[in-house]
Amino acid sequence: MSSRSVDAIVLGAGMVGVSAALALQARGRSVAIVDRQGEAADETSFGNAGIIQSEAVVPYLFPRAPGAIARAALNQDPRAHIRYGAMPASARPLWRYFLASTEANKAATAKVMAPLVFGAAEEHLKLAAAAGASELLRPGGWIKVWRSARGEEASHKEVEELRPYGVVAHFLDRAALVALEPNVGEAALGGAHFPDPLSTPDPQGLARAYAAHFVKLGGRLEKGDAKTLEPSAAGWMVTTERGRLAARDVVIALGPWSNDLVRARGLSLPFFVKRGYHMHYEPRGNQGLIRPVLDLEKGYLVTPMKLGLRLTTGAEFARPDDAPSPAHLARLEPFAREMFPIGPRKDAAPWLGRRPCLPDMRPIIGRFPRKPGLWLDFGHQHLGLTLGPITGRLLAEMMTGETPFVDPAPFRAERFG
C-alpha cells in the first residue's frame, strides 16, 4: 500500500488537536488531523460546560483537610463522586495528586499557567473570527452562587486569592444577583460574577467551525486509529481509511486517551482521569439563564446551551472505561431543581466525558522524550476548551523553531522524572 505524506499529523480532533493543527497550518505546515471518529469534537470536547475560563489561573486541588477528605471518601460531598471499585487502579496517581496539592505547588502552577489562561480568550476570538463563528462566543462572564454564609466566605477567599493575578470579580447580594439572572432560585443568597470570561452555547459547534476552517485552508481530517502509529522512513506513519499517511512530526492530542498511546511507547506518567456527566433540560416555562451559573457549594454548573439547559457535574473518580453510573447526577438534580428553572430531561441518558489530568494540574506541551518527531499536547484537565488554542500556539512555536511566547519548560513531560 503506497503512502501519502504531510509535514505533520495531529492525532485527535477535539478542541486541543484542532487548535494545534490550525496553529501549525498558520505557520506554513501541511497538516492532517486523524481521529477515530473522523469528525471533530465527537467526544470530550462535545460535553463540557462551555466556558472559556480566562479567570481559572489557580488550579483545582485535591482536598487536604481531614474532614473534607472524609466527606469525599464517604461520598458525602456532592462536588465529587467516588466509584470504589476503581480505587486500586487509581490510587497511585491520586496519591501523587494529593501530594502535589500544596499551597506552594498551587502558587507555582498558577504562576506558569497565568500567561496561558489570560491569553486564552484572545486566541479563541481570533480563531472564531477567521472561522466565521464569532456568534458562538458570548460575552457576559459567569457566576458562582452561594447558599450559606460558609459558601459566601469560601467565595470571598477564592476571589481574594485571584486578585493578585488581576482577575476581576464582583460580589453580588441577592438583589444584584437577580438583576443579572432573574430566574435563579431563592436558594441562592448571592454570588461572585466573573465578567471577563467568554462562553459558548455550542462547544461542539465551535470546535467543528474551527475544524471546517482548517479543512477550507487545505488541511485534511481523516478517520483512523492512533494505535496504528509506527516509525517510518519519513519519521512516523498512521493508517487511515484513505491509506497510509506519513509525516516527520506527529502530535499526540488524544485527551483522556493520550496516556494509552504514550505508555505503549515507553513513557510512564502519573496520569489520571476525572470523569463527569451532563444532562440537558427544558427550561421551565419561559424561564432560562443568560450565562453559566455554578452552584458553588454543591459543585455543579448549569449553562444555557443550544440543546437546552446543560447541567454539568463535578468529578467522578472511576476507571476511564467503567460503565456510566446515574448516581452522581441523581444526587445533584434535586439541588439543581431548587436553584434553577429546569424542567423535564431532554436526553435519554446522561452523557459521560473524561477530563485528562496530571497531579500538578498543568498540561504536557512539548517533545516526547527520546522520540524525535513525536510531540505531546494533552492533560488540560478541566480547561481543554479554554486552553486548546493557546497551547496549540505554544506547541506550534516550538515545533517550527519560533521563540515561544512563554517558557515551555514547566510543561515538559520530563518534569515527572
ChimeraX attribute file (.defattr): number of C-alpha atoms within 10 A of each C-alpha:
attribute: neighborCount
match mode: 1-to-1
recipient: residues
	/A:1	5
	/A:2	6
	/A:3	12
	/A:4	12
	/A:5	17
	/A:6	17
	/A:7	18
	/A:8	26
	/A:9	29
	/A:10	29
	/A:11	30
	/A:12	32
	/A:13	32
	/A:14	29
	/A:15	29
	/A:16	31
	/A:17	33
	/A:18	29
	/A:19	29
	/A:20	29
	/A:21	32
	/A:22	25
	/A:23	24
	/A:24	23
	/A:25	20
	/A:26	14
	/A:27	14
	/A:28	10
	/A:29	17
	/A:30	19
	/A:31	27
	/A:32	27
	/A:33	31
	/A:34	27
	/A:35	25
	/A:36	18
	/A:37	15
	/A:38	18
	/A:39	18
	/A:40	28
	/A:41	25
	/A:42	17
	/A:43	18
	/A:44	23
	/A:45	26
	/A:46	22
	/A:47	22
	/A:48	27
	/A:49	26
	/A:50	26
	/A:51	22
	/A:52	25
	/A:53	24
	/A:54	24
	/A:55	23
	/A:56	19
	/A:57	22
	/A:58	20
	/A:59	19
	/A:60	13
	/A:61	18
	/A:62	18
	/A:63	15
	/A:64	13
	/A:65	8
	/A:66	9
	/A:67	10
	/A:68	13
	/A:69	15
	/A:70	14
	/A:71	13
	/A:72	17
	/A:73	15
	/A:74	11
	/A:75	16
	/A:76	14
	/A:77	17
	/A:78	20
	/A:79	20
	/A:80	22
	/A:81	25
	/A:82	16
	/A:83	15
	/A:84	14
	/A:85	12
	/A:86	14
	/A:87	14
	/A:88	9
	/A:89	12
	/A:90	19
	/A:91	12
	/A:92	14
	/A:93	18
	/A:94	20
	/A:95	14
	/A:96	16
	/A:97	22
	/A:98	16
	/A:99	15
	/A:100	18
	/A:101	20
	/A:102	16
	/A:103	10
	/A:104	10
	/A:105	16
	/A:106	18
	/A:107	15
	/A:108	15
	/A:109	18
	/A:110	20
	/A:111	13
	/A:112	18
	/A:113	22
	/A:114	18
	/A:115	15
	/A:116	22
	/A:117	22
	/A:118	22
	/A:119	16
	/A:120	24
	/A:121	23
	/A:122	13
	/A:123	20
	/A:124	24
	/A:125	17
	/A:126	13
	/A:127	21
	/A:128	20
	/A:129	13
	/A:130	13
	/A:131	19
	/A:132	13
	/A:133	19
	/A:134	17
	/A:135	11
	/A:136	17
	/A:137	22
	/A:138	16
	/A:139	12
	/A:140	16
	/A:141	22
	/A:142	24
	/A:143	26
	/A:144	23
	/A:145	28
	/A:146	23
	/A:147	18
	/A:148	14
	/A:149	11
	/A:150	11
	/A:151	20
	/A:152	21
	/A:153	11
	/A:154	15
	/A:155	20
	/A:156	16
	/A:157	11
	/A:158	13
	/A:159	18
	/A:160	13
	/A:161	13
	/A:162	18
	/A:163	12
	/A:164	9
	/A:165	15
	/A:166	10
	/A:167	18
	/A:168	16
	/A:169	21
	/A:170	12
	/A:171	18
	/A:172	19
	/A:173	15
	/A:174	15
	/A:175	12
	/A:176	13
	/A:177	21
	/A:178	17
	/A:179	12
	/A:180	16
	/A:181	17
	/A:182	14
	/A:183	18
	/A:184	22
	/A:185	15
	/A:186	13
	/A:187	17
	/A:188	21
	/A:189	20
	/A:190	24
	/A:191	27
	/A:192	25
	/A:193	20
	/A:194	21
	/A:195	17
	/A:196	18
	/A:197	22
	/A:198	25
	/A:199	26
	/A:200	24
	/A:201	24
	/A:202	20
	/A:203	24
	/A:204	23
	/A:205	18
	/A:206	29
	/A:207	28
	/A:208	24
	/A:209	21
	/A:210	26
	/A:211	28
	/A:212	18
	/A:213	20
	/A:214	24
	/A:215	16
	/A:216	11
	/A:217	13
	/A:218	13
	/A:219	20
	/A:220	19
	/A:221	23
	/A:222	22
	/A:223	19
	/A:224	24
	/A:225	18
	/A:226	22
	/A:227	13
	/A:228	13
	/A:229	17
	/A:230	13
	/A:231	15
	/A:232	13
	/A:233	9
	/A:234	14
	/A:235	17
	/A:236	21
	/A:237	24
	/A:238	23
	/A:239	20
	/A:240	18
	/A:241	13
	/A:242	11
	/A:243	14
	/A:244	16
	/A:245	24
	/A:246	26
	/A:247	24
	/A:248	19
	/A:249	20
	/A:250	26
	/A:251	26
	/A:252	24
	/A:253	29
	/A:254	25
	/A:255	28
	/A:256	23
	/A:257	18
	/A:258	20
	/A:259	21
	/A:260	14
	/A:261	16
	/A:262	16
	/A:263	11
	/A:264	10
	/A:265	12
	/A:266	11
	/A:267	15
	/A:268	14
	/A:269	17
	/A:270	17
	/A:271	20
	/A:272	27
	/A:273	25
	/A:274	21
	/A:275	25
	/A:276	26
	/A:277	25
	/A:278	23
	/A:279	23
	/A:280	26
	/A:281	20
	/A:282	18
	/A:283	18
	/A:284	15
	/A:285	9
	/A:286	8
	/A:287	15
	/A:288	20
	/A:289	20
	/A:290	17
	/A:291	22
	/A:292	26
	/A:293	25
	/A:294	20
	/A:295	23
	/A:296	21
	/A:297	19
	/A:298	20
	/A:299	17
	/A:300	25
	/A:301	21
	/A:302	27
	/A:303	26
	/A:304	24
	/A:305	22
	/A:306	13
	/A:307	14
	/A:308	21
	/A:309	28
	/A:310	27
	/A:311	28
	/A:312	26
	/A:313	28
	/A:314	23
	/A:315	22
	/A:316	22
	/A:317	22
	/A:318	24
	/A:319	20
	/A:320	19
	/A:321	8
	/A:322	11
	/A:323	9
	/A:324	17
	/A:325	13
	/A:326	11
	/A:327	11
	/A:328	21
	/A:329	22
	/A:330	10
	/A:331	17
	/A:332	19
	/A:333	16
	/A:334	10
	/A:335	15
	/A:336	20
	/A:337	13
	/A:338	14
	/A:339	20
	/A:340	23
	/A:341	20
	/A:342	24
	/A:343	16
	/A:344	10
	/A:345	16
	/A:346	15
	/A:347	13
	/A:348	8
	/A:349	13
	/A:350	19
	/A:351	17
	/A:352	19
	/A:353	22
	/A:354	28
	/A:355	24
	/A:356	27
	/A:357	24
	/A:358	23
	/A:359	24
	/A:360	22
	/A:361	25
	/A:362	21
	/A:363	25
	/A:364	26
	/A:365	26
	/A:366	24
	/A:367	21
	/A:368	22
	/A:369	15
	/A:370	9
	/A:371	11
	/A:372	13
	/A:373	19
	/A:374	20
	/A:375	22
	/A:376	25
	/A:377	28
	/A:378	28
	/A:379	29
	/A:380	24
	/A:381	24
	/A:382	22
	/A:383	22
	/A:384	25
	/A:385	28
	/A:386	29
	/A:387	29
	/A:388	26
	/A:389	30
	/A:390	24
	/A:391	30
	/A:392	25
	/A:393	24
	/A:394	23
	/A:395	26
	/A:396	24
	/A:397	17
	/A:398	18
	/A:399	19
	/A:400	13
	/A:401	8
	/A:402	12
	/A:403	10
	/A:404	15
	/A:405	12
	/A:406	12
	/A:407	11
	/A:408	16
	/A:409	13
	/A:410	17
	/A:411	19
	/A:412	17
	/A:413	19
	/A:414	15
	/A:415	10
	/A:416	11
	/A:417	6
